[in-house]
Amino acid sequence: MYLGEDFLPYLPFVIRTVLQSAQLNLDSTIRSIDTSDESSRTVSHEDKRKGIQISDSRLREKTFACDILGYYADELKEAFFPWIDEVATVLVPLLRFDHEIVREAAFAAMPKLLRSAKLAIRKGQAEGHIRYSSLKQLTDQMVAALLNFLPKEPNVKIRLNKLETLRTCIQICASVLDEKQIGSIVEEMKRLIGTSTSVEDEDLRENENEQEHGYLHQGNYVTVEERKLAICIWGDVVENCRNSVLRYNSMCLPFLLDACIDENQEVRQLAVYVLGLCAEYGGSVFRPAVRGRHRILFVHLCLNIFSL
């Protein structure tokens, strides 16, 4: 199904209902676990003999509404701009919603809203809208929410999806990121790249199977996939933000250099590539940032590369 301009006259009539569905409160009660009740689903409770039962139909409706809002933005592109303000107000809080399928749907919609706003602004169709009248205002809201919720997300799969969403948002709106936002992104990527203990995907699946609802609680570890994505995001920031990111070279380069000798081959390859970007765009700022054992490591890496 594809939506076009012919659908626009009907959008005001249908979107209200979709927004209402996206804001549904889920009926929930704490009770003894009843596996025979197919009209509801049970999520974990601190008392293992009990569970929080929620209406399955309302959860599906809420999730579907989030999907549809993202779909509208994706299909209608700049024509969807008049609704972005209201839709973002509904979806951004859902990035931290209790149920993972709703969180995933809300995150999936974020880049689509940004693209819609960017196209509308580029084509001069964003005038007259106050709160999100510029890509900058929308970017501030979304990037702040992503960076705030990412470290708190207990589900590893959704953390990966959030990183993918953050990367896409950066690629779309790099031109309007300010130094404070870049600093926040750098801090989070530094945390992920620099975490010394990592979990392989196979171990991750085993740990998820051991837990009743597939959650991994926060700890001092990240998965290999998270580290790889963090390195890619750092590369995107370096490539797209250039001058604004130079001041953070000394902060991140030691972690990036350590990643160049990581035990995982893909982590090493990505780190070396991004290190090259730092050297290319860092200019005179790059050299002083590589000190001590990291300078020795950098020279060693260069010798190995040129000897291939």
C-alpha positions in Angstrom: 0.0 0.0 0.0 1.4 3.4 -1.0 0.0 6.8 0.1 0.2 9.8 -2.1 -1.3 13.3 -2.5 -4.8 11.8 -3.0 -4.7 10.7 0.6 -3.9 14.1 2.1 -7.6 15.4 2.3 -8.5 12.4 4.4 -5.5 12.6 6.7 -7.0 15.1 9.2 -9.9 12.7 9.7 -7.9 9.5 10.3 -4.8 10.8 12.1 -6.8 11.9 15.2 -7.9 8.3 15.8 -4.4 7.0 15.2 -3.0 9.5 17.7 -5.6 8.5 20.3 -4.7 4.9 19.8 -1.0 5.7 20.3 -1.8 7.4 23.6 -3.9 4.5 24.9 -3.4 3.7 28.6 -2.9 -0.1 29.0 -5.2 -1.6 31.6 -3.0 -3.5 34.0 -3.5 -5.5 37.2 -1.2 -7.4 39.5 -2.4 -11.0 40.0 -1.3 -14.6 40.1 0.0 -15.7 36.8 -2.8 -17.2 34.7 -1.5 -18.9 31.5 -5.0 -19.8 30.3 -6.0 -16.2 29.8 -5.4 -15.5 26.1 -6.8 -12.0 26.1 -3.9 -10.6 28.1 -0.2 -11.0 28.4 1.9 -11.1 31.6 5.0 -9.2 32.2 7.4 -9.8 35.1 6.8 -8.6 38.7 9.1 -8.6 41.6 7.0 -11.3 43.2 7.7 -14.2 40.9 4.4 -15.9 41.8 2.6 -12.9 40.3 2.6 -10.9 37.1 1.4 -7.7 35.7 -1.4 -8.6 33.3 -2.2 -6.1 30.5 -4.7 -6.1 27.7 -3.1 -7.7 24.7 -5.5 -6.0 22.3 -4.8 -2.5 23.6 -1.0 -3.2 23.5 -1.3 -4.3 19.8 -3.5 -1.3 19.0 -1.0 1.1 20.6 1.9 -0.5 18.8 0.2 -0.5 15.5 -0.7 3.2 15.9 3.0 4.0 16.4 3.9 2.0 13.3 1.2 3.8 11.3 2.4 7.3 12.3 5.9 6.4 11.2 4.5 5.0 8.0 2.5 8.2 7.3 5.7 10.3 7.7 7.7 8.0 5.5 5.1 7.9 2.7 3.9 11.5 2.7 7.3 13.0 3.3 7.2 16.8 3.4 3.4 16.8 3.1 3.3 15.3 6.6 5.1 18.2 8.2 2.0 20.0 9.7 1.5 16.9 11.9 5.1 16.4 13.0 4.7 18.6 16.1 1.8 16.7 17.5 3.1 13.3 16.5 6.5 13.9 18.0 4.9 15.0 21.3 3.1 11.7 21.4 6.0 9.4 20.3 9.0 10.8 22.0 7.7 9.9 25.6 7.1 6.4 24.3 10.8 5.9 23.7 10.9 4.9 27.4 7.6 3.1 27.5 7.3 0.0 29.7 6.7 -2.5 26.8 9.5 -3.2 24.3 7.3 -3.5 21.2 5.9 0.0 21.8 9.5 1.4 22.4 10.7 -0.2 19.1 7.8 1.2 17.1 8.4 4.7 18.6 12.2 4.5 17.8 11.5 3.3 14.3 9.4 6.4 13.6 12.1 9.0 14.7 14.2 9.1 11.5 11.1 9.2 9.4 9.8 12.3 11.2 13.2 14.0 10.8 13.3 13.2 7.1 9.9 14.7 6.7 10.8 17.9 8.5 14.1 18.2 6.6 12.3 17.9 3.2 9.6 20.4 4.3 12.2 22.9 5.4 14.2 22.4 2.2 11.1 23.0 0.0 9.9 25.9 2.0 6.8 24.2 3.3 7.5 24.5 7.0 6.5 28.2 7.5 3.8 29.0 10.0 4.5 26.1 12.4 5.9 27.3 15.7 7.4 24.6 17.9 9.0 22.4 15.2 9.4 25.2 12.6 13.1 24.2 12.1 14.9 21.0 11.8 17.1 22.1 14.7 14.2 22.1 17.2 13.0 18.7 16.2 16.6 17.3 16.3 17.1 18.7 19.8 14.1 16.8 21.0 14.9 13.5 19.4 18.7 13.3 20.0 18.2 14.3 23.6 15.6 11.6 24.1 17.8 9.0 22.4 20.9 9.8 24.4 18.9 9.9 27.6 17.1 6.6 27.2 19.9 4.6 25.5 21.9 3.8 28.7 18.8 3.0 30.6 17.4 0.4 28.1 17.6 -3.1 29.6 16.9 -5.0 26.4 20.0 -5.5 24.3 18.1 -5.9 21.0 16.3 -2.6 21.5 19.6 -0.9 22.5 21.0 -1.9 19.1 17.9 -0.5 17.4 18.3 2.7 19.4 21.9 3.0 18.2 20.8 2.4 14.6 18.2 5.1 15.0 20.7 7.5 16.6 23.1 6.9 13.7 20.3 7.5 11.1 19.3 10.7 12.9 22.9 12.0 12.9 23.2 11.3 9.2 20.0 13.2 8.5 20.6 16.2 10.8 24.4 16.4 11.3 24.3 20.0 9.9 22.3 21.3 12.8 24.0 19.5 15.7 25.5 21.9 18.2 28.7 21.4 20.2 26.8 20.4 23.3 24.9 17.7 21.5 28.1 16.5 19.8 29.8 16.3 23.2 26.9 14.2 24.6 27.1 11.8 21.6 30.9 11.6 22.0 30.5 10.8 25.7 28.0 7.9 25.0 30.1 6.5 22.2 33.2 6.7 24.4 31.4 4.7 27.0 30.5 2.0 24.6 33.8 1.8 22.7 35.8 1.9 25.9 34.0 -0.7 27.8 36.5 -3.5 28.4 34.2 -6.4 28.9 32.1 -7.4 25.9 29.5 -10.1 25.2 29.4 -12.2 22.0 26.1 -12.6 20.3 25.9 -16.3 21.1 26.5 -15.6 24.8 23.8 -12.8 24.6 21.2 -15.3 23.3 22.1 -17.8 26.0 21.7 -15.1 28.7 18.4 -14.0 27.2 17.0 -17.5 27.2 17.9 -17.9 30.9 15.7 -14.9 31.7 11.9 -15.2 31.6 11.2 -12.2 29.5 14.4 -11.8 27.5 15.9 -8.9 29.4 19.5 -8.3 30.3 20.0 -5.9 33.1 22.5 -3.1 32.9 26.0 -4.0 33.8 29.6 -3.2 32.9 29.4 -4.8 29.5 28.3 -4.1 25.9 27.9 -6.5 23.0 30.3 -6.6 20.1 27.5 -5.3 17.9 27.0 -2.3 20.2 30.8 -1.4 20.1 30.8 -1.7 16.3 27.8 0.6 16.0 29.4 3.1 18.4 32.5 3.2 16.3 30.4 3.8 13.1 28.5 6.6 14.8 31.8 8.2 15.9 32.9 8.0 12.3 29.7 9.6 11.1 30.2 12.5 13.6 33.8 13.0 12.5 32.9 12.9 8.8 29.8 15.2 9.0 30.6 17.6 11.8 34.4 18.0 11.3 35.3 21.3 12.9 32.9 21.0 15.7 34.2 17.6 16.7 37.9 18.3 16.7 37.9 19.4 20.3 36.9 15.9 21.4 39.7 14.1 19.6 41.9 13.9 22.7 38.9 12.4 24.6 38.1 9.6 22.2 41.3 8.8 20.4 42.7 6.7 23.2 39.6 4.5 23.2 39.6 4.3 19.4 43.3 3.3 19.3 42.6 0.6 21.9 39.8 -0.7 19.7 42.3 -1.0 16.9 43.9 -4.0 18.7 40.6 -5.4 19.9 40.3 -9.2 19.8 37.3 -8.9 17.5 38.4 -8.5 13.8 35.4 -6.4 12.8 35.9 -4.0 15.7 39.5 -3.7 14.7 38.7 -3.0 11.0 36.1 -0.3 11.9 38.3 1.3 14.4 41.2 1.6 12.0 38.9 3.1 9.3 37.5 5.7 11.7 41.0 6.4 13.0 41.9 7.3 9.4 38.9 9.7 9.3 40.2 11.4 12.5 43.6 11.8 10.9 42.1 13.1 7.6 39.8 15.7 9.2 41.7 16.3 12.4 44.7 18.0 10.9 46.9 19.6 13.5 44.5 18.7 16.3 45.0 15.0 15.7 48.7 14.7 16.3 48.9 16.2 19.9 46.0 13.9 20.9 48.0 10.8 20.2 50.4 10.6 23.2 52.5 8.1 25.1 51.7 4.4 24.4 49.0 5.4 22.1 51.5 7.2 19.8 53.6 4.0 19.8 50.5 2.0 18.9 49.5 4.5 16.2 53.0 4.2 14.6 52.8 0.4 14.8 49.4 0.4 13.1 50.7 2.7 10.3 53.7 0.4 9.7 51.5 -2.6 9.6 49.1 -0.9 7.1 51.9 0.3 4.8 53.6 -3.1 4.9 50.5 -4.9 3.4 
